[in-house]
Amino acid sequence: MISILAQERLLGFALGTVSMGGFVLHQRRAIYRSLAGDDGSPYVYQPGEITSRRGSTELAHVWNKAVDETLGRLVVYLSSRGW
């Protein structure tokens, strides 16, 4: 028989997976419905804007800056410890 701790972890994992799956499904449905609805809003999806080279480099720069700010101290600490 598996221990109580292992059962609790397995149950937590299963419940977390189901709840996150439901959350993601709900969000996707909301996104698809908002894109499919033609309500005359001025915001129009333009694939050229998102996939442009300039947009992707700007996104990469913002992403790298956020990661550096978030994990900078951790990297310095691990570097000082010889990792």
PDB file of N, CA, C and O in Angstrom, chain B, residues numbered from 101:
ATOM      1  N   MET B 101       0.852  -1.181   0.000  1.00  0.00           N
ATOM      2  CA  MET B 101       0.000   0.000   0.000  1.00  0.00           C
ATOM      3  C   MET B 101       0.892   1.237   0.000  1.00  0.00           C
ATOM      4  O   MET B 101       1.957   1.239   0.618  1.00  0.00           O
ATOM      5  N   ILE B 102       0.478   2.238  -0.660  1.00  0.00           N
ATOM      6  CA  ILE B 102       1.257   3.467  -0.791  1.00  0.00           C
ATOM      7  C   ILE B 102       0.972   4.373   0.403  1.00  0.00           C
ATOM      8  O   ILE B 102      -0.122   4.364   0.966  1.00  0.00           O
ATOM      9  N   SER B 103       1.945   5.124   0.759  1.00  0.00           N
ATOM     10  CA  SER B 103       1.839   5.927   1.981  1.00  0.00           C
ATOM     11  C   SER B 103       0.800   7.044   1.842  1.00  0.00           C
ATOM     12  O   SER B 103       0.389   7.406   0.740  1.00  0.00           O
ATOM     13  N   ILE B 104       0.397   7.568   2.976  1.00  0.00           N
ATOM     14  CA  ILE B 104      -0.591   8.655   3.007  1.00  0.00           C
ATOM     15  C   ILE B 104      -0.039   9.889   2.291  1.00  0.00           C
ATOM     16  O   ILE B 104      -0.765  10.567   1.564  1.00  0.00           O
ATOM     17  N   LEU B 105       1.242  10.176   2.500  1.00  0.00           N
ATOM     18  CA  LEU B 105       1.858  11.338   1.858  1.00  0.00           C
ATOM     19  C   LEU B 105       1.833  11.205   0.341  1.00  0.00           C
ATOM     20  O   LEU B 105       1.538  12.165  -0.370  1.00  0.00           O
ATOM     21  N   ALA B 106       2.144  10.014  -0.145  1.00  0.00           N
ATOM     22  CA  ALA B 106       2.117   9.786  -1.592  1.00  0.00           C
ATOM     23  C   ALA B 106       0.691   9.896  -2.125  1.00  0.00           C
ATOM     24  O   ALA B 106       0.478  10.429  -3.214  1.00  0.00           O
ATOM     25  N   GLN B 107      -0.281   9.402  -1.373  1.00  0.00           N
ATOM     26  CA  GLN B 107      -1.677   9.513  -1.800  1.00  0.00           C
ATOM     27  C   GLN B 107      -2.119  10.967  -1.860  1.00  0.00           C
ATOM     28  O   GLN B 107      -2.820  11.371  -2.788  1.00  0.00           O
ATOM     29  N   GLU B 108      -1.709  11.753  -0.868  1.00  0.00           N
ATOM     30  CA  GLU B 108      -2.073  13.170  -0.861  1.00  0.00           C
ATOM     31  C   GLU B 108      -1.442  13.897  -2.042  1.00  0.00           C
ATOM     32  O   GLU B 108      -2.086  14.724  -2.688  1.00  0.00           O
ATOM     33  N   ARG B 109      -0.191  13.586  -2.317  1.00  0.00           N
ATOM     34  CA  ARG B 109       0.475  14.228  -3.465  1.00  0.00           C
ATOM     35  C   ARG B 109      -0.191  13.835  -4.774  1.00  0.00           C
ATOM     36  O   ARG B 109      -0.390  14.679  -5.647  1.00  0.00           O
ATOM     37  N   LEU B 110      -0.532  12.577  -4.916  1.00  0.00           N
ATOM     38  CA  LEU B 110      -1.197  12.115  -6.133  1.00  0.00           C
ATOM     39  C   LEU B 110      -2.563  12.771  -6.289  1.00  0.00           C
ATOM     40  O   LEU B 110      -2.932  13.182  -7.389  1.00  0.00           O
ATOM     41  N   LEU B 111      -3.307  12.872  -5.209  1.00  0.00           N
ATOM     42  CA  LEU B 111      -4.613  13.521  -5.244  1.00  0.00           C
ATOM     43  C   LEU B 111      -4.461  15.006  -5.579  1.00  0.00           C
ATOM     44  O   LEU B 111      -5.221  15.544  -6.383  1.00  0.00           O
ATOM     45  N   GLY B 112      -3.484  15.661  -4.964  1.00  0.00           N
ATOM     46  CA  GLY B 112      -3.244  17.071  -5.260  1.00  0.00           C
ATOM     47  C   GLY B 112      -2.867  17.290  -6.709  1.00  0.00           C
ATOM     48  O   GLY B 112      -3.327  18.242  -7.340  1.00  0.00           O
ATOM     49  N   PHE B 113      -2.026  16.407  -7.241  1.00  0.00           N
ATOM     50  CA  PHE B 113      -1.639  16.507  -8.648  1.00  0.00           C
ATOM     51  C   PHE B 113      -2.847  16.326  -9.566  1.00  0.00           C
ATOM     52  O   PHE B 113      -3.029  17.080 -10.522  1.00  0.00           O
ATOM     53  N   ALA B 114      -3.668  15.319  -9.265  1.00  0.00           N
ATOM     54  CA  ALA B 114      -4.846  15.057 -10.094  1.00  0.00           C
ATOM     55  C   ALA B 114      -5.827  16.225 -10.049  1.00  0.00           C
ATOM     56  O   ALA B 114      -6.333  16.654 -11.086  1.00  0.00           O
ATOM     57  N   LEU B 115      -6.098  16.741  -8.847  1.00  0.00           N
ATOM     58  CA  LEU B 115      -7.025  17.867  -8.734  1.00  0.00           C
ATOM     59  C   LEU B 115      -6.465  19.120  -9.399  1.00  0.00           C
ATOM     60  O   LEU B 115      -7.202  19.871 -10.038  1.00  0.00           O
ATOM     61  N   GLY B 116      -5.170  19.344  -9.248  1.00  0.00           N
ATOM     62  CA  GLY B 116      -4.543  20.495  -9.889  1.00  0.00           C
ATOM     63  C   GLY B 116      -4.599  20.397 -11.403  1.00  0.00           C
ATOM     64  O   GLY B 116      -4.858  21.382 -12.093  1.00  0.00           O
ATOM     65  N   THR B 117      -4.352  19.192 -11.913  1.00  0.00           N
ATOM     66  CA  THR B 117      -4.405  18.991 -13.361  1.00  0.00           C
ATOM     67  C   THR B 117      -5.805  19.228 -13.903  1.00  0.00           C
ATOM     68  O   THR B 117      -5.973  19.892 -14.926  1.00  0.00           O
ATOM     69  N   VAL B 118      -6.799  18.696 -13.231  1.00  0.00           N
ATOM     70  CA  VAL B 118      -8.185  18.862 -13.683  1.00  0.00           C
ATOM     71  C   VAL B 118      -8.604  20.325 -13.608  1.00  0.00           C
ATOM     72  O   VAL B 118      -9.228  20.839 -14.536  1.00  0.00           O
ATOM     73  N   SER B 119      -8.264  21.000 -12.510  1.00  0.00           N
ATOM     74  CA  SER B 119      -8.680  22.396 -12.371  1.00  0.00           C
ATOM     75  C   SER B 119      -7.965  23.289 -13.390  1.00  0.00           C
ATOM     76  O   SER B 119      -8.583  24.188 -13.961  1.00  0.00           O
ATOM     77  N   MET B 120      -6.670  23.051 -13.623  1.00  0.00           N
ATOM     78  CA  MET B 120      -5.969  23.867 -14.617  1.00  0.00           C
ATOM     79  C   MET B 120      -6.463  23.567 -16.028  1.00  0.00           C
ATOM     80  O   MET B 120      -6.545  24.467 -16.865  1.00  0.00           O
ATOM     81  N   GLY B 121      -6.791  22.312 -16.291  1.00  0.00           N
ATOM     82  CA  GLY B 121      -7.365  21.971 -17.590  1.00  0.00           C
ATOM     83  C   GLY B 121      -8.680  22.691 -17.822  1.00  0.00           C
ATOM     84  O   GLY B 121      -8.932  23.201 -18.914  1.00  0.00           O
ATOM     85  N   GLY B 122      -9.515  22.731 -16.797  1.00  0.00           N
ATOM     86  CA  GLY B 122     -10.780  23.456 -16.909  1.00  0.00           C
ATOM     87  C   GLY B 122     -10.574  24.943 -17.095  1.00  0.00           C
ATOM     88  O   GLY B 122     -11.278  25.584 -17.876  1.00  0.00           O
ATOM     89  N   PHE B 123      -9.602  25.494 -16.371  1.00  0.00           N
ATOM     90  CA  PHE B 123      -9.307  26.919 -16.498  1.00  0.00           C
ATOM     91  C   PHE B 123      -8.811  27.264 -17.901  1.00  0.00           C
ATOM     92  O   PHE B 123      -9.258  28.240 -18.502  1.00  0.00           O
ATOM     93  N   VAL B 124      -7.887  26.459 -18.415  1.00  0.00           N
ATOM     94  CA  VAL B 124      -7.358  26.705 -19.763  1.00  0.00           C
ATOM     95  C   VAL B 124      -8.454  26.560 -20.805  1.00  0.00           C
ATOM     96  O   VAL B 124      -8.538  27.365 -21.733  1.00  0.00           O
ATOM     97  N   LEU B 125      -9.292  25.547 -20.665  1.00  0.00           N
ATOM     98  CA  LEU B 125     -10.398  25.370 -21.606  1.00  0.00           C
ATOM     99  C   LEU B 125     -11.331  26.575 -21.585  1.00  0.00           C
ATOM    100  O   LEU B 125     -11.756  27.049 -22.639  1.00  0.00           O
ATOM    101  N   HIS B 126     -11.654  27.073 -20.392  1.00  0.00           N
ATOM    102  CA  HIS B 126     -12.523  28.234 -20.267  1.00  0.00           C
ATOM    103  C   HIS B 126     -11.887  29.458 -20.925  1.00  0.00           C
ATOM    104  O   HIS B 126     -12.566  30.206 -21.629  1.00  0.00           O
ATOM    105  N   GLN B 127     -10.600  29.663 -20.702  1.00  0.00           N
ATOM    106  CA  GLN B 127      -9.917  30.817 -21.293  1.00  0.00           C
ATOM    107  C   GLN B 127      -9.875  30.719 -22.810  1.00  0.00           C
ATOM    108  O   GLN B 127     -10.088  31.714 -23.503  1.00  0.00           O
ATOM    109  N   ARG B 128      -9.600  29.527 -23.329  1.00  0.00           N
ATOM    110  CA  ARG B 128      -9.573  29.354 -24.790  1.00  0.00           C
ATOM    111  C   ARG B 128     -10.935  29.630 -25.406  1.00  0.00           C
ATOM    112  O   ARG B 128     -11.041  30.288 -26.441  1.00  0.00           O
ATOM    113  N   ARG B 129     -11.970  29.123 -24.761  1.00  0.00           N
ATOM    114  CA  ARG B 129     -13.307  29.380 -25.286  1.00  0.00           C
ATOM    115  C   ARG B 129     -13.612  30.865 -25.297  1.00  0.00           C
ATOM    116  O   ARG B 129     -14.193  31.376 -26.255  1.00  0.00           O
ATOM    117  N   ALA B 130     -13.222  31.564 -24.235  1.00  0.00           N
ATOM    118  CA  ALA B 130     -13.479  33.005 -24.180  1.00  0.00           C
ATOM    119  C   ALA B 130     -12.705  33.742 -25.270  1.00  0.00           C
ATOM    120  O   ALA B 130     -13.219  34.677 -25.882  1.00  0.00           O
ATOM    121  N   ILE B 131     -11.473  33.317 -25.504  1.00  0.00           N
ATOM    122  CA  ILE B 131     -10.670  33.962 -26.549  1.00  0.00           C
ATOM    123  C   ILE B 131     -11.270  33.704 -27.920  1.00  0.00           C
ATOM    124  O   ILE B 131     -11.421  34.632 -28.715  1.00  0.00           O
ATOM    125  N   TYR B 132     -11.615  32.446 -28.207  1.00  0.00           N
ATOM    126  CA  TYR B 132     -12.194  32.127 -29.512  1.00  0.00           C
ATOM    127  C   TYR B 132     -13.518  32.845 -29.733  1.00  0.00           C
ATOM    128  O   TYR B 132     -13.799  33.305 -30.840  1.00  0.00           O
ATOM    129  N   ARG B 133     -14.330  32.944 -28.691  1.00  0.00           N
ATOM    130  CA  ARG B 133     -15.603  33.658 -28.832  1.00  0.00           C
ATOM    131  C   ARG B 133     -15.376  35.144 -29.085  1.00  0.00           C
ATOM    132  O   ARG B 133     -16.092  35.760 -29.875  1.00  0.00           O
ATOM    133  N   SER B 134     -14.375  35.721 -28.410  1.00  0.00           N
ATOM    134  CA  SER B 134     -14.121  37.149 -28.617  1.00  0.00           C
ATOM    135  C   SER B 134     -13.578  37.415 -30.012  1.00  0.00           C
ATOM    136  O   SER B 134     -13.868  38.455 -30.603  1.00  0.00           O
ATOM    137  N   LEU B 135     -12.786  36.479 -30.547  1.00  0.00           N
ATOM    138  CA  LEU B 135     -12.274  36.654 -31.904  1.00  0.00           C
ATOM    139  C   LEU B 135     -13.351  36.421 -32.944  1.00  0.00           C
ATOM    140  O   LEU B 135     -13.360  37.074 -33.988  1.00  0.00           O
ATOM    141  N   ALA B 136     -14.258  35.499 -32.672  1.00  0.00           N
ATOM    142  CA  ALA B 136     -15.301  35.166 -33.636  1.00  0.00           C
ATOM    143  C   ALA B 136     -16.406  36.214 -33.662  1.00  0.00           C
ATOM    144  O   ALA B 136     -17.051  36.406 -34.692  1.00  0.00           O
ATOM    145  N   GLY B 137     -16.630  36.890 -32.548  1.00  0.00           N
ATOM    146  CA  GLY B 137     -17.705  37.880 -32.485  1.00  0.00           C
ATOM    147  C   GLY B 137     -17.357  39.120 -33.301  1.00  0.00           C
ATOM    148  O   GLY B 137     -16.278  39.695 -33.154  1.00  0.00           O
ATOM    149  N   ASP B 138     -18.281  39.518 -34.155  1.00  0.00           N
ATOM    150  CA  ASP B 138     -18.066  40.712 -34.969  1.00  0.00           C
ATOM    151  C   ASP B 138     -18.907  41.836 -34.375  1.00  0.00           C
ATOM    152  O   ASP B 138     -20.061  42.036 -34.755  1.00  0.00           O
ATOM    153  N   ASP B 139     -18.309  42.562 -33.440  1.00  0.00           N
ATOM    154  CA  ASP B 139     -19.061  43.614 -32.765  1.00  0.00           C
ATOM    155  C   ASP B 139     -18.653  45.004 -33.248  1.00  0.00           C
ATOM    156  O   ASP B 139     -19.051  46.003 -32.649  1.00  0.00           O
ATOM    157  N   GLY B 140     -17.873  45.083 -34.315  1.00  0.00           N
ATOM    158  CA  GLY B 140     -17.487  46.376 -34.849  1.00  0.00           C
ATOM    159  C   GLY B 140     -16.435  47.096 -34.022  1.00  0.00           C
ATOM    160  O   GLY B 140     -16.301  48.316 -34.120  1.00  0.00           O
ATOM    161  N   SER B 141     -15.707  46.377 -33.228  1.00  0.00           N
ATOM    162  CA  SER B 141     -14.673  47.017 -32.417  1.00  0.00           C
ATOM    163  C   SER B 141     -13.496  47.430 -33.303  1.00  0.00           C
ATOM    164  O   SER B 141     -13.253  46.808 -34.337  1.00  0.00           O
ATOM    165  N   PRO B 142     -12.762  48.478 -32.902  1.00  0.00           N
ATOM    166  CA  PRO B 142     -11.652  48.946 -33.725  1.00  0.00           C
ATOM    167  C   PRO B 142     -10.431  48.032 -33.661  1.00  0.00           C
ATOM    168  O   PRO B 142      -9.483  48.227 -34.423  1.00  0.00           O
ATOM    169  N   TYR B 143     -10.432  47.046 -32.775  1.00  0.00           N
ATOM    170  CA  TYR B 143      -9.292  46.146 -32.648  1.00  0.00           C
ATOM    171  C   TYR B 143      -9.456  44.983 -33.610  1.00  0.00           C
ATOM    172  O   TYR B 143     -10.333  44.137 -33.435  1.00  0.00           O
ATOM    173  N   VAL B 144      -8.615  44.947 -34.612  1.00  0.00           N
ATOM    174  CA  VAL B 144      -8.696  43.920 -35.635  1.00  0.00           C
ATOM    175  C   VAL B 144      -7.408  43.103 -35.592  1.00  0.00           C
ATOM    176  O   VAL B 144      -6.314  43.660 -35.504  1.00  0.00           O
ATOM    177  N   TYR B 145      -7.543  41.800 -35.654  1.00  0.00           N
ATOM    178  CA  TYR B 145      -6.382  40.916 -35.652  1.00  0.00           C
ATOM    179  C   TYR B 145      -5.642  41.050 -36.973  1.00  0.00           C
ATOM    180  O   TYR B 145      -6.220  40.862 -38.043  1.00  0.00           O
ATOM    181  N   GLN B 146      -4.368  41.376 -36.888  1.00  0.00           N
ATOM    182  CA  GLN B 146      -3.529  41.497 -38.072  1.00  0.00           C
ATOM    183  C   GLN B 146      -2.291  40.637 -37.873  1.00  0.00           C
ATOM    184  O   GLN B 146      -1.399  41.006 -37.110  1.00  0.00           O
ATOM    185  N   PRO B 147      -2.225  39.489 -38.553  1.00  0.00           N
ATOM    186  CA  PRO B 147      -1.114  38.573 -38.340  1.00  0.00           C
ATOM    187  C   PRO B 147       0.236  39.180 -38.665  1.00  0.00           C
ATOM    188  O   PRO B 147       1.237  38.791 -38.064  1.00  0.00           O
ATOM    189  N   GLY B 148       0.299  40.114 -39.588  1.00  0.00           N
ATOM    190  CA  GLY B 148       1.562  40.738 -39.958  1.00  0.00           C
ATOM    191  C   GLY B 148       2.197  41.486 -38.796  1.00  0.00           C
ATOM    192  O   GLY B 148       3.421  41.507 -38.665  1.00  0.00           O
ATOM    193  N   GLU B 149       1.388  42.088 -37.967  1.00  0.00           N
ATOM    194  CA  GLU B 149       1.918  42.827 -36.816  1.00  0.00           C
ATOM    195  C   GLU B 149       2.601  41.903 -35.821  1.00  0.00           C
ATOM    196  O   GLU B 149       3.679  42.215 -35.314  1.00  0.00           O
ATOM    197  N   ILE B 150       1.984  40.786 -35.547  1.00  0.00           N
ATOM    198  CA  ILE B 150       2.491  39.893 -34.515  1.00  0.00           C
ATOM    199  C   ILE B 150       3.711  39.119 -34.994  1.00  0.00           C
ATOM    200  O   ILE B 150       4.648  38.909 -34.224  1.00  0.00           O
ATOM    201  N   THR B 151       3.714  38.697 -36.242  1.00  0.00           N
ATOM    202  CA  THR B 151       4.802  37.864 -36.739  1.00  0.00           C
ATOM    203  C   THR B 151       5.930  38.666 -37.368  1.00  0.00           C
ATOM    204  O   THR B 151       6.864  38.081 -37.917  1.00  0.00           O
ATOM    205  N   SER B 152       5.866  39.974 -37.301  1.00  0.00           N
ATOM    206  CA  SER B 152       6.926  40.768 -37.909  1.00  0.00           C
ATOM    207  C   SER B 152       8.237  40.565 -37.159  1.00  0.00           C
ATOM    208  O   SER B 152       8.240  40.237 -35.973  1.00  0.00           O
ATOM    209  N   ARG B 153       9.322  40.758 -37.844  1.00  0.00           N
ATOM    210  CA  ARG B 153      10.651  40.551 -37.257  1.00  0.00           C
ATOM    211  C   ARG B 153      10.894  41.556 -36.134  1.00  0.00           C
ATOM    212  O   ARG B 153      11.450  41.208 -35.092  1.00  0.00           O
ATOM    213  N   ARG B 154      10.478  42.793 -36.346  1.00  0.00           N
ATOM    214  CA  ARG B 154      10.697  43.826 -35.333  1.00  0.00           C
ATOM    215  C   ARG B 154       9.922  43.511 -34.062  1.00  0.00           C
ATOM    216  O   ARG B 154      10.441  43.680 -32.959  1.00  0.00           O
ATOM    217  N   GLY B 155       8.692  43.059 -34.208  1.00  0.00           N
ATOM    218  CA  GLY B 155       7.873  42.719 -33.051  1.00  0.00           C
ATOM    219  C   GLY B 155       8.445  41.564 -32.259  1.00  0.00           C
ATOM    220  O   GLY B 155       8.404  41.568 -31.029  1.00  0.00           O
ATOM    221  N   SER B 156       8.981  40.572 -32.959  1.00  0.00           N
ATOM    222  CA  SER B 156       9.530  39.420 -32.248  1.00  0.00           C
ATOM    223  C   SER B 156      10.823  39.775 -31.535  1.00  0.00           C
ATOM    224  O   SER B 156      11.090  39.251 -30.454  1.00  0.00           O
ATOM    225  N   THR B 157      11.636  40.660 -32.118  1.00  0.00           N
ATOM    226  CA  THR B 157      12.865  41.055 -31.421  1.00  0.00           C
ATOM    227  C   THR B 157      12.540  41.930 -30.212  1.00  0.00           C
ATOM    228  O   THR B 157      13.211  41.840 -29.184  1.00  0.00           O
ATOM    229  N   GLU B 158      11.522  42.771 -30.329  1.00  0.00           N
ATOM    230  CA  GLU B 158      11.112  43.579 -29.176  1.00  0.00           C
ATOM    231  C   GLU B 158      10.567  42.694 -28.069  1.00  0.00           C
ATOM    232  O   GLU B 158      10.852  42.919 -26.892  1.00  0.00           O
ATOM    233  N   LEU B 159       9.785  41.692 -28.439  1.00  0.00           N
ATOM    234  CA  LEU B 159       9.255  40.761 -27.455  1.00  0.00           C
ATOM    235  C   LEU B 159      10.390  39.996 -26.777  1.00  0.00           C
ATOM    236  O   LEU B 159      10.372  39.810 -25.560  1.00  0.00           O
ATOM    237  N   ALA B 160      11.367  39.556 -27.548  1.00  0.00           N
ATOM    238  CA  ALA B 160      12.507  38.833 -26.978  1.00  0.00           C
ATOM    239  C   ALA B 160      13.285  39.727 -26.023  1.00  0.00           C
ATOM    240  O   ALA B 160      13.733  39.273 -24.969  1.00  0.00           O
ATOM    241  N   HIS B 161      13.448  40.997 -26.387  1.00  0.00           N
ATOM    242  CA  HIS B 161      14.173  41.928 -25.518  1.00  0.00           C
ATOM    243  C   HIS B 161      13.426  42.141 -24.203  1.00  0.00           C
ATOM    244  O   HIS B 161      14.034  42.119 -23.133  1.00  0.00           O
ATOM    245  N   VAL B 162      12.132  42.345 -24.279  1.00  0.00           N
ATOM    246  CA  VAL B 162      11.333  42.544 -23.064  1.00  0.00           C
ATOM    247  C   VAL B 162      11.356  41.288 -22.205  1.00  0.00           C
ATOM    248  O   VAL B 162      11.465  41.369 -20.982  1.00  0.00           O
ATOM    249  N   TRP B 163      11.251  40.123 -22.849  1.00  0.00           N
ATOM    250  CA  TRP B 163      11.287  38.866 -22.112  1.00  0.00           C
ATOM    251  C   TRP B 163      12.631  38.699 -21.387  1.00  0.00           C
ATOM    252  O   TRP B 163      12.662  38.377 -20.199  1.00  0.00           O
ATOM    253  N   ASN B 164      13.725  38.917 -22.098  1.00  0.00           N
ATOM    254  CA  ASN B 164      15.048  38.763 -21.491  1.00  0.00           C
ATOM    255  C   ASN B 164      15.258  39.739 -20.346  1.00  0.00           C
ATOM    256  O   ASN B 164      15.853  39.386 -19.328  1.00  0.00           O
ATOM    257  N   LYS B 165      14.778  40.955 -20.505  1.00  0.00           N
ATOM    258  CA  LYS B 165      14.919  41.949 -19.445  1.00  0.00           C
ATOM    259  C   LYS B 165      14.129  41.535 -18.204  1.00  0.00           C
ATOM    260  O   LYS B 165      14.609  41.683 -17.080  1.00  0.00           O
ATOM    261  N   ALA B 166      12.920  41.017 -18.408  1.00  0.00           N
ATOM    262  CA  ALA B 166      12.104  40.580 -17.281  1.00  0.00           C
ATOM    263  C   ALA B 166      12.743  39.386 -16.569  1.00  0.00           C
ATOM    264  O   ALA B 166      12.737  39.323 -15.340  1.00  0.00           O
ATOM    265  N   VAL B 167      13.288  38.450 -17.328  1.00  0.00           N
ATOM    266  CA  VAL B 167      13.946  37.291 -16.722  1.00  0.00           C
ATOM    267  C   VAL B 167      15.183  37.729 -15.957  1.00  0.00           C
ATOM    268  O   VAL B 167      15.436  37.240 -14.857  1.00  0.00           O
ATOM    269  N   ASP B 168      15.963  38.653 -16.530  1.00  0.00           N
ATOM    270  CA  ASP B 168      17.154  39.150 -15.838  1.00  0.00           C
ATOM    271  C   ASP B 168      16.792  39.843 -14.533  1.00  0.00           C
ATOM    272  O   ASP B 168      17.457  39.641 -13.517  1.00  0.00           O
ATOM    273  N   GLU B 169      15.748  40.654 -14.553  1.00  0.00           N
ATOM    274  CA  GLU B 169      15.340  41.347 -13.335  1.00  0.00           C
ATOM    275  C   GLU B 169      14.790  40.373 -12.295  1.00  0.00           C
ATOM    276  O   GLU B 169      15.000  40.553 -11.096  1.00  0.00           O
ATOM    277  N   THR B 170      14.091  39.349 -12.757  1.00  0.00           N
ATOM    278  CA  THR B 170      13.476  38.399 -11.834  1.00  0.00           C
ATOM    279  C   THR B 170      14.496  37.441 -11.236  1.00  0.00           C
ATOM    280  O   THR B 170      14.484  37.188 -10.031  1.00  0.00           O
ATOM    281  N   LEU B 171      15.364  36.916 -12.064  1.00  0.00           N
ATOM    282  CA  LEU B 171      16.281  35.869 -11.622  1.00  0.00           C
ATOM    283  C   LEU B 171      17.723  36.347 -11.454  1.00  0.00           C
ATOM    284  O   LEU B 171      18.618  35.535 -11.220  1.00  0.00           O
ATOM    285  N   GLY B 172      17.955  37.644 -11.570  1.00  0.00           N
ATOM    286  CA  GLY B 172      19.322  38.165 -11.499  1.00  0.00           C
ATOM    287  C   GLY B 172      20.034  37.819 -10.209  1.00  0.00           C
ATOM    288  O   GLY B 172      21.181  37.373 -10.224  1.00  0.00           O
ATOM    289  N   ARG B 173      19.350  38.025  -9.085  1.00  0.00           N
ATOM    290  CA  ARG B 173      19.989  37.744  -7.792  1.00  0.00           C
ATOM    291  C   ARG B 173      20.254  36.253  -7.609  1.00  0.00           C
ATOM    292  O   ARG B 173      21.262  35.869  -7.016  1.00  0.00           O
ATOM    293  N   LEU B 174      19.366  35.423  -8.109  1.00  0.00           N
ATOM    294  CA  LEU B 174      19.564  33.982  -8.015  1.00  0.00           C
ATOM    295  C   LEU B 174      20.785  33.542  -8.824  1.00  0.00           C
ATOM    296  O   LEU B 174      21.561  32.703  -8.367  1.00  0.00           O
ATOM    297  N   VAL B 175      20.955  34.099 -10.010  1.00  0.00           N
ATOM    298  CA  VAL B 175      22.109  33.766 -10.845  1.00  0.00           C
ATOM    299  C   VAL B 175      23.399  34.200 -10.166  1.00  0.00           C
ATOM    300  O   VAL B 175      24.380  33.457 -10.165  1.00  0.00           O
ATOM    301  N   VAL B 176      23.406  35.396  -9.590  1.00  0.00           N
ATOM    302  CA  VAL B 176      24.597  35.881  -8.892  1.00  0.00           C
ATOM    303  C   VAL B 176      24.916  34.966  -7.709  1.00  0.00           C
ATOM    304  O   VAL B 176      26.077  34.628  -7.480  1.00  0.00           O
ATOM    305  N   TYR B 177      23.889  34.566  -6.961  1.00  0.00           N
ATOM    306  CA  TYR B 177      24.098  33.700  -5.800  1.00  0.00           C
ATOM    307  C   TYR B 177      24.649  32.346  -6.240  1.00  0.00           C
ATOM    308  O   TYR B 177      25.623  31.861  -5.665  1.00  0.00           O
ATOM    309  N   LEU B 178      24.041  31.732  -7.248  1.00  0.00           N
ATOM    310  CA  LEU B 178      24.506  30.425  -7.705  1.00  0.00           C
ATOM    311  C   LEU B 178      25.908  30.513  -8.305  1.00  0.00           C
ATOM    312  O   LEU B 178      26.702  29.585  -8.154  1.00  0.00           O
ATOM    313  N   SER B 179      26.218  31.608  -8.977  1.00  0.00           N
ATOM    314  CA  SER B 179      27.553  31.788  -9.528  1.00  0.00           C
ATOM    315  C   SER B 179      28.588  31.883  -8.429  1.00  0.00           C
ATOM    316  O   SER B 179      29.690  31.350  -8.562  1.00  0.00           O
ATOM    317  N   SER B 180      28.243  32.560  -7.340  1.00  0.00           N
ATOM    318  CA  SER B 180      29.182  32.701  -6.229  1.00  0.00           C
ATOM    319  C   SER B 180      29.386  31.360  -5.521  1.00  0.00           C
ATOM    320  O   SER B 180      30.428  31.147  -4.900  1.00  0.00           O
ATOM    321  N   ARG B 181      28.413  30.457  -5.606  1.00  0.00           N
ATOM    322  CA  ARG B 181      28.517  29.151  -4.969  1.00  0.00           C
ATOM    323  C   ARG B 181      29.198  28.116  -5.867  1.00  0.00           C
ATOM    324  O   ARG B 181      29.400  26.975  -5.452  1.00  0.00           O
ATOM    325  N   GLY B 182      29.551  28.505  -7.090  1.00  0.00           N
ATOM    326  CA  GLY B 182      30.256  27.605  -7.988  1.00  0.00           C
ATOM    327  C   GLY B 182      29.365  26.743  -8.872  1.00  0.00           C
ATOM    328  O   GLY B 182      29.825  25.719  -9.378  1.00  0.00           O
ATOM    329  N   TRP B 183      28.136  27.112  -9.070  1.00  0.00           N
ATOM    330  CA  TRP B 183      27.250  26.346  -9.945  1.00  0.00           C
ATOM    331  C   TRP B 183      27.480  26.742 -11.348  1.00  0.00           C
ATOM    332  O   TRP B 183      26.833  26.214 -12.252  1.00  0.00           O
TER     333      TRP B 183
END
